């Protein structure tokens, strides 16, 4: 990742936490079980984090939690205090969590940690990105290893609510692919499904679509960036082929952000139903300004 002079130790040393009391954990979004939990919201994530297959945090008082973004980089979530540890029992977690994710845990082997989220370094939550390295280890407890993790960057805050997302094609180019800089946008748009509207700002042609993939709205709009605005949609592609360069005049907005439940089939059906409703409401199947075929 190059040479860095700013290390994770420089960040931690701004707190009063003793070095030897820290454990560092990185959760991996590429892991299917974790991704489903992560997409279900912060409460489920924190419940998932409390359950560990080994006594990872033994003797440690604080956990610095990160979520992996690439093979090497990871984003800071929060600092948690370890208030205790015991063997896992089903009664320690909510019924809803256990119904959805209980099968990924082992009542005979797993440990349950009482983790309390702290306000320490709260201004860096979701913003601090480190180079975690290519190691497969998800937990580090040795200070020398933790201290040497390079800080890749501290991202800015841009997201101001789904209703305020009005992007030009140049905004897709600016934000998508630069998740390390615009982490708040990425976290917001990749964590929800939704219905979106694309408008040709020259002739006001309108296209409505829905997003329900693993990276939500962010992932679907990434498809439009890669395909110069078509996203693989036949009528929209034909429209842009008739008007070379017109893709740069497209405007992208979010009509509705739809929280995920963890049930991928149900979530996709919900997004598609809302998409159909907006198509009827805004008449995007008509011949004059509509760019939807169905």
ABEGO torsion letter per residue (X at the ends): XEBBABBAAAAAAABABBAAABBBBBBBAABAAAAAAAAAEAAAAAAAAABBABBAABGBABBBBBBBABAABBBBABBBBBAEBBBBBAAABBAAAAAAAAAABBAAABBBBBBBBBABGAAABGABBBBAEABABABBABAAAAAABBBABBBBBABAEAAABBBBAAAAAAABGAAAABAAAAAAAAABBEBBBBBBAAAGBBBBBBBABAAEAAAAAAAAAAAGGAGGBAAAAAAAAABBGAAAABBBBBABBBBBAGBAAAAAAAAAAAAAAAAAAAGAABAAABABAX
